[in-house]
Amino acid sequence: MLHSPTHLRTRPISAGQLRAFEAVARHLNFRAASEELALTQSAVSRQIQALEEEVGVSLFLRHTRAVELTSAGAQLLRAALPSLERIDSAVRIIRQSAGRKSVAISTWASFASMWLIPRLEMFQRAHPDIDIRIDATDVAVDMETTDVDLALRYSGPGQVPSHAVRLFGEQLTPVASPWLIKSGARIKKPIDLAQHALVEASDAHRTQHMEWLTWQRWFDEQGLKSFAPKRWLYFNYAHQIAQAALTGQGIALARMPLVADSLASGDLVEPLPNMRIDSPLAYWLIVGPRNAARPEVAAFCDWLRVQAQLTREAIGDVPDADTVDNLD
């Protein structure tokens, strides 16, 4: 069965035809395929004929007692089989999760690993029947069209929607591992930090709001306009910066909400605890308008507010007056 290029069809082929094709190709037998699909043998044959008409070539060689794939049929099978398997896998997952309560959260990787995930066990113990899905991305999601229930974001007050809830603000402070402080040059005043390696975000100077996170700004706040550290270490993500400090590779200018637990446990220390500087950025909860009323989403938001309150107390967060109304 051949068609000239001018008569080839271009519309999408039917999923039912592909199912029939895959079954026949797997069994190389129309009768066995029809039994598997719970169709008559003639119905399967019509599906295959219709598919061949759509594709424009024969997909099987018909013999008296068996069939075999043509080269075109083998090519189509290689493309169709993994696609159908992925569809079947997705349907199985959907069926398994049908009726289960779940909360889908969008946040960025550093916040997920340093703040959210270490606390999740407490929520799961209190709500063992609620599944949690975390999508870690720096890209803002459209909560009107995606299946994300809530987003946790990091920005200034003017960059979030009016219904966003301020979880906590932040201060920046130098942090280091205890053994680095004990074994390295003594730190009594800001200029002493220049005797150590300093860890900084590699993209901090590329975007305006990230300038607040730079060592340059911290030294400016301390009245030091120029400095030359022992060396620089640059990383892309906050959790990498914290890890470098934890392992004694240098002194990091850390975001207090993300390292408060490590400071409380003694894994990190503040060599200059009275020299924290304020950041205009804050951490926000944004709930999708279609999902706020769902009990499981409400329960997760209530839990988040409690955790946020504990973090505010731990870091001594006093919000700006214009954000007080957005506190939990």
URRA-V909803 format. One record per pair of residues at least 4 apart in sequence whose C-alpha atoms are under 7 Angstrom apart, sorted by the first residue. I is the first residue (numbers start at 0). GAP is how many residues later the second one is. D is the distance in whole Angstrom. If there is no record, write none. Layout:
I & GAP & D
I & GAP & D
This chain:
0 & 56 & 5
0 & 57 & 5
1 & 54 & 6
1 & 55 & 5
2 & 4 & 6
2 & 5 & 6
2 & 53 & 6
3 & 4 & 7
7 & 48 & 6
8 & 45 & 6
12 & 41 & 7
13 & 4 & 7
14 & 4 & 6
15 & 4 & 6
16 & 4 & 6
16 & 30 & 5
16 & 31 & 6
16 & 34 & 6
17 & 4 & 6
18 & 4 & 6
19 & 4 & 6
19 & 24 & 6
19 & 27 & 7
19 & 28 & 7
20 & 4 & 6
20 & 27 & 6
21 & 4 & 6
21 & 55 & 7
21 & 59 & 7
22 & 4 & 6
22 & 10 & 5
23 & 4 & 5
23 & 5 & 6
23 & 6 & 6
23 & 9 & 5
24 & 44 & 7
26 & 5 & 6
26 & 6 & 6
27 & 38 & 7
27 & 39 & 5
27 & 40 & 6
28 & 4 & 6
28 & 37 & 6
28 & 38 & 6
29 & 4 & 6
29 & 11 & 6
30 & 4 & 6
30 & 10 & 6
31 & 4 & 6
32 & 4 & 6
33 & 4 & 6
33 & 5 & 5
33 & 6 & 6
33 & 7 & 5
33 & 10 & 6
34 & 4 & 6
38 & 4 & 6
38 & 5 & 7
39 & 4 & 7
40 & 4 & 6
41 & 4 & 6
42 & 4 & 6
43 & 4 & 6
44 & 4 & 6
45 & 4 & 6
46 & 4 & 6
47 & 4 & 6
48 & 4 & 6
49 & 4 & 6
50 & 4 & 6
51 & 4 & 6
51 & 5 & 6
51 & 6 & 6
51 & 7 & 6
58 & 10 & 6
58 & 11 & 5
58 & 13 & 6
58 & 14 & 4
59 & 7 & 6
59 & 8 & 5
59 & 9 & 4
59 & 10 & 5
59 & 13 & 6
60 & 6 & 6
60 & 7 & 5
60 & 8 & 6
60 & 9 & 6
61 & 4 & 7
61 & 5 & 5
61 & 6 & 7
62 & 4 & 6
68 & 4 & 5
68 & 5 & 6
69 & 4 & 6
70 & 4 & 6
71 & 4 & 6
72 & 4 & 6
73 & 4 & 6
74 & 4 & 7
75 & 4 & 6
76 & 4 & 6
78 & 4 & 7
79 & 4 & 6
80 & 4 & 6
81 & 4 & 6
82 & 4 & 6
83 & 4 & 6
84 & 4 & 6
85 & 4 & 6
86 & 4 & 6
87 & 4 & 6
88 & 4 & 6
89 & 4 & 6
90 & 4 & 6
91 & 4 & 6
92 & 4 & 6
93 & 4 & 6
100 & 28 & 7
100 & 29 & 5
100 & 30 & 6
100 & 195 & 7
101 & 28 & 5
101 & 29 & 4
101 & 30 & 6
101 & 194 & 7
102 & 28 & 6
102 & 29 & 5
102 & 30 & 6
102 & 46 & 6
102 & 193 & 7
102 & 194 & 6
103 & 28 & 6
103 & 29 & 5
103 & 30 & 6
103 & 44 & 5
103 & 45 & 5
103 & 46 & 7
104 & 28 & 6
104 & 29 & 5
104 & 30 & 6
104 & 43 & 6
104 & 44 & 6
104 & 45 & 5
104 & 46 & 6
105 & 28 & 6
105 & 29 & 5
105 & 30 & 6
105 & 31 & 7
105 & 42 & 7
105 & 44 & 6
105 & 45 & 5
105 & 46 & 6
106 & 5 & 7
106 & 28 & 6
106 & 29 & 5
106 & 30 & 6
106 & 44 & 6
106 & 45 & 5
106 & 46 & 6
107 & 4 & 6
107 & 28 & 5
107 & 29 & 5
107 & 30 & 5
108 & 4 & 6
108 & 27 & 5
108 & 28 & 6
109 & 4 & 6
109 & 127 & 6
109 & 128 & 6
109 & 129 & 5
110 & 4 & 5
110 & 5 & 6
111 & 4 & 5
111 & 5 & 6
112 & 4 & 6
113 & 4 & 7
113 & 125 & 7
113 & 144 & 6
114 & 4 & 7
114 & 143 & 6
115 & 4 & 6
119 & 4 & 6
120 & 4 & 6
121 & 4 & 6
122 & 4 & 6
123 & 4 & 5
129 & 166 & 7
141 & 4 & 6
142 & 5 & 6
142 & 145 & 5
143 & 144 & 7
148 & 138 & 6
148 & 139 & 5
148 & 142 & 6
149 & 136 & 6
149 & 137 & 4
149 & 138 & 6
150 & 134 & 6
150 & 135 & 5
150 & 136 & 6
151 & 132 & 6
151 & 133 & 5
151 & 134 & 6
152 & 130 & 6
152 & 131 & 5
152 & 132 & 7
153 & 127 & 7
153 & 128 & 6
153 & 129 & 5
153 & 130 & 6
154 & 4 & 6
154 & 126 & 5
154 & 127 & 6
154 & 128 & 7
155 & 124 & 6
155 & 125 & 5
155 & 126 & 6
159 & 4 & 6
163 & 120 & 6
163 & 121 & 6
163 & 122 & 5
164 & 119 & 5
164 & 120 & 5
164 & 121 & 6
164 & 161 & 5
164 & 162 & 6
164 & 163 & 7
165 & 116 & 7
165 & 117 & 6
165 & 118 & 5
165 & 119 & 6
165 & 160 & 6
165 & 161 & 5
166 & 116 & 5
166 & 117 & 5
166 & 118 & 7
166 & 138 & 7
166 & 141 & 5
166 & 160 & 7
167 & 114 & 6
167 & 115 & 6
167 & 140 & 6
167 & 144 & 6
167 & 149 & 7
168 & 112 & 6
168 & 113 & 4
168 & 114 & 6
168 & 148 & 6
168 & 150 & 7
169 & 85 & 6
169 & 86 & 6
169 & 87 & 6
169 & 108 & 7
169 & 109 & 6
169 & 111 & 7
169 & 112 & 6
169 & 147 & 7
170 & 84 & 6
170 & 85 & 6
170 & 105 & 6
170 & 106 & 5
170 & 107 & 4
170 & 108 & 5
171 & 81 & 6
171 & 82 & 5
171 & 83 & 5
171 & 84 & 6
171 & 104 & 6
171 & 105 & 5
171 & 106 & 6
171 & 107 & 7
172 & 80 & 5
172 & 81 & 6
172 & 82 & 7
172 & 83 & 7
172 & 102 & 7
172 & 103 & 5
172 & 104 & 7
173 & 77 & 6
173 & 78 & 6
173 & 79 & 4
173 & 80 & 6
173 & 96 & 6
173 & 97 & 7
173 & 98 & 7
174 & 70 & 7
174 & 76 & 6
174 & 77 & 5
174 & 78 & 6
174 & 79 & 6
174 & 93 & 6
174 & 94 & 5
174 & 95 & 5
174 & 96 & 7
175 & 4 & 7
175 & 5 & 7
175 & 69 & 5
175 & 70 & 7
175 & 72 & 7
175 & 74 & 7
175 & 75 & 5
175 & 76 & 7
175 & 92 & 5
175 & 93 & 6
175 & 94 & 7
176 & 4 & 7
176 & 68 & 6
176 & 69 & 5
176 & 70 & 7
176 & 71 & 5
176 & 90 & 6
176 & 91 & 5
176 & 92 & 6
177 & 4 & 6
177 & 90 & 6
177 & 91 & 6
178 & 4 & 6
179 & 4 & 5
179 & 68 & 6
180 & 5 & 7
184 & 10 & 7
186 & 5 & 5
186 & 6 & 6
186 & 84 & 6
187 & 4 & 7
193 & 33 & 7
193 & 34 & 6
193 & 35 & 4
193 & 36 & 6
194 & 34 & 6
194 & 35 & 5
195 & 33 & 6
195 & 34 & 5
195 & 54 & 6
195 & 55 & 7
196 & 32 & 6
196 & 33 & 5
196 & 34 & 5
196 & 35 & 6
196 & 53 & 5
196 & 54 & 6
197 & 31 & 7
197 & 33 & 6
197 & 34 & 5
197 & 35 & 6
197 & 52 & 5
197 & 53 & 5
197 & 54 & 6
198 & 33 & 6
198 & 34 & 5
198 & 35 & 6
198 & 42 & 6
198 & 51 & 6
198 & 52 & 6
198 & 53 & 5
198 & 54 & 7
199 & 14 & 7
199 & 33 & 6
199 & 34 & 5
199 & 35 & 7
199 & 41 & 7
199 & 52 & 6
199 & 53 & 7
200 & 33 & 5
200 & 34 & 5
200 & 35 & 6
200 & 36 & 7
201 & 32 & 5
201 & 33 & 5
201 & 34 & 5
202 & 33 & 7
203 & 6 & 5
203 & 7 & 5
203 & 9 & 7
203 & 10 & 6
204 & 5 & 7
204 & 6 & 6
206 & 4 & 7
211 & 5 & 6
211 & 67 & 6
213 & 4 & 7
214 & 4 & 6
214 & 38 & 7
215 & 4 & 6
216 & 4 & 6
217 & 4 & 6
218 & 4 & 6
218 & 5 & 5
218 & 6 & 7
219 & 4 & 5
219 & 5 & 5
234 & 5 & 6
234 & 6 & 6
236 & 4 & 6
237 & 4 & 6
238 & 4 & 6
239 & 4 & 6
240 & 4 & 6
240 & 11 & 6
241 & 4 & 6
241 & 10 & 7
242 & 4 & 6
243 & 4 & 6
243 & 5 & 5
243 & 6 & 7
244 & 4 & 6
244 & 5 & 5
244 & 6 & 6
244 & 7 & 6
245 & 21 & 7
245 & 22 & 6
253 & 5 & 7
254 & 4 & 7
255 & 4 & 6
255 & 59 & 6
256 & 54 & 7
256 & 58 & 7
258 & 4 & 6
259 & 4 & 6
259 & 54 & 7
259 & 55 & 7
260 & 4 & 6
261 & 4 & 6
261 & 5 & 5
261 & 6 & 5
262 & 4 & 6
262 & 5 & 5
262 & 6 & 6
286 & 5 & 6
287 & 4 & 6
290 & 6 & 7
291 & 5 & 6
291 & 6 & 6
292 & 5 & 7
293 & 4 & 6
294 & 4 & 6
295 & 4 & 6
296 & 4 & 6
297 & 4 & 6
298 & 4 & 6
299 & 4 & 6
300 & 4 & 6
301 & 4 & 7
302 & 4 & 6
303 & 4 & 6
304 & 4 & 6
304 & 23 & 6
305 & 4 & 6
306 & 4 & 6
307 & 4 & 6
308 & 4 & 6
309 & 4 & 6
310 & 4 & 6
311 & 4 & 6
311 & 5 & 5
312 & 4 & 7
318 & 4 & 6
318 & 5 & 6
319 & 4 & 7
